[in-house]
Amino acid sequence: MQLVPYLSARAGKWIKGTALIASLLASGMMPAANQAAGQAASEINWYVFPLPPLYIPEGPGKGEGIVDLALQRHLVPNLPGYQHKFINVPLKRLELMLRDEGNACALGLFKNAEREKTMVFSTPFFAQIPPGAMIPRAQIAQLRPYLLAGDKLNFSKLLEDEVLTVGVQSGRSYGAAIDDLLAIYKGKKNIFLNSAPNAAKSLFQMNALGRVNLILGYPYEANFLNNRDSADFVDLKFYPLQEQPAFLSGYAACSKGPFGEQVIEQINAVLARRDILEAVAAYYEGWLPEDAHPLARQVFGLAFPAKPRTKK
């Protein structure tokens, strides 16, 4: 198994290797079809995207995100038959890469009907509290017209009223229910789409400046950014959304086709191990505020119920 951190790091070697292969092909010493098949079968391009603390591509905690660790400690070591390349891309380009490249994979995606047209998905590897709305505690009163029992937010009514501006990260999935709602209200003046390279941080900064009233995201995101850049952010309260399910599952996804199906079949064999699922759940819990730990454990139990022991 060979780990290659970034595609650009091998650019010089790739050029030399390409010249050698071209020479062999020209001399008839290497069948072109067999070479192409062998190369495709041995390499996985893992596309990673800046979305702390799922992936942390730079700064404090680099490489220690929830999905960083799941990929590095569990998936890659258990797929020894491949070379693994890690390529950073903006989140909005991720789906294009998995659509256009036959050996592209990513870890930590939601599954929806649109993605299933071009991607093949694994069994779930990760369950989390669904995205909700975050708002500065000093401005909680603005949400009262939309709050239901259990402090759940009626997000449909909030979007329909167009009173409060919602910050949304362009190209990101918030789960099928919310993705569908955002599509219905697309173009409304109270939906602000941010496509900056680090859109999550940008939205939190805009919220601190009062340019958006609330942000869609996860409870761990505010904690991560406040801990790292405390001078730029304000204390936020997280509200679950009425439209969301009890939990959302994260998946591995590869380009749809024979290669992707083969890789996903092997990934599923890895994810059948409960110890790996529990390890990923522990990485997740470590990024949550302490008062959310019981809910995280409840979510794990719902998503991955323990199988009853058979009597011997």
Disulfide bonds with the S-S distance in Angstrom:
Cys105-Cys254 2.06
